[in-house]
Amino acid sequence: MKWKMPHRKGKYKLIATEKLANDIGLIVLCPEPRNYKWRYVKSMPDSEIKDYFMSMQDDIEVGAFDVELLHQARLEAEEQSAAEARE
């Protein structure tokens, strides 16, 4: 998974995406968690965050940041830590 950094001095970070009915939810820290919908990105008035999202368009649309992948990665890390602790 390749994480992109916000443009210039943006104070936001895409954390994950989630599949919604006919859309993709964007979960972002700004610094508090915020949710956006992919279908509205192109019409956003804030060009900085819009450009940030658009720079990741291909990855967002194929689900590279899907929240389920994050849950799976966290579970695998916890299992590995538990296995190492038993050794």
matplotlib code that plots the C-alpha trace (Angstrom):
import matplotlib.pyplot as plt

x = [0.0, 1.5, 0.5, 0.6, 1.4, -0.9, 0.2, 2.0, 1.2, -2.1, -3.1, -5.0, -4.3, -6.4, -6.7, -9.0, -11.8, -15.0, -17.4, -20.8, -23.8, -22.8, -20.0, -16.7, -16.4, -13.1, -12.0, -9.7, -7.9, -8.0, -6.8, -10.1, -11.7, -13.9, -15.8, -16.1, -17.8, -15.8, -18.5, -18.2, -14.4, -14.3, -16.7, -14.9, -14.1, -10.8, -8.4, -5.7, -7.6, -9.3, -5.9, -4.7, -7.6, -7.3, -3.6, -4.7, -7.7, -6.5, -5.7, -9.0, -11.1, -9.5, -9.8, -6.1, -7.0, -10.1, -10.8, -11.2, -7.5, -6.5, -8.5, -6.9, -3.4, -4.0, -5.2, -2.2, 0.2, -1.6, -1.3, 2.4, 3.0, 1.2, 3.2, 6.5, 5.5, 4.9, 8.3]
y = [0.0, 3.3, 6.3, 9.8, 12.9, 15.9, 18.7, 21.7, 22.1, 20.3, 19.1, 16.1, 12.4, 9.8, 7.0, 4.5, 4.1, 2.1, 0.8, 2.5, 1.9, 3.5, 5.4, 5.3, 6.8, 8.6, 8.6, 11.5, 13.0, 16.9, 16.6, 15.3, 12.4, 13.5, 11.6, 12.6, 10.9, 10.2, 11.4, 14.9, 15.3, 16.8, 19.6, 20.4, 24.2, 23.4, 22.7, 21.5, 18.6, 17.9, 17.6, 15.4, 13.0, 13.1, 12.2, 8.9, 8.3, 5.0, 3.6, 4.8, 3.4, 0.0, -0.2, 0.0, 1.9, -0.1, -0.2, -4.0, -4.3, -2.2, -4.4, -7.5, -6.0, -5.1, -8.6, -10.2, -7.9, -8.8, -12.5, -12.2, -10.3, -12.9, -15.7, -13.9, -13.4, -17.2, -18.0]
z = [0.0, -1.0, 1.1, -0.5, 1.5, 1.4, -1.0, 0.4, 4.1, 4.1, 7.5, 6.4, 5.7, 3.9, 6.5, 4.6, 2.2, 2.5, -0.1, 0.0, -2.2, -5.5, -4.0, -2.0, 1.4, 2.2, 5.9, 6.5, 9.5, 9.4, 12.3, 13.5, 11.6, 8.7, 6.0, 2.4, -0.6, -3.7, -6.1, -4.6, -4.8, -8.3, -7.2, -4.0, -3.6, -1.7, -4.5, -2.2, -0.7, -4.1, -5.8, -2.9, -3.4, -7.2, -7.0, -5.5, -7.9, -9.3, -5.8, -4.3, -7.1, -7.0, -3.2, -2.2, 1.0, 1.8, 5.5, 5.4, 4.3, 7.3, 9.7, 8.1, 8.4, 12.1, 12.9, 11.2, 13.1, 16.4, 15.6, 14.8, 18.0, 20.0, 18.3, 19.0, 22.6, 23.0, 21.6]

ax = plt.figure().add_subplot(projection="3d")
ax.plot(x, y, z, "-o")
ax.set_aspect("equal")
plt.show()
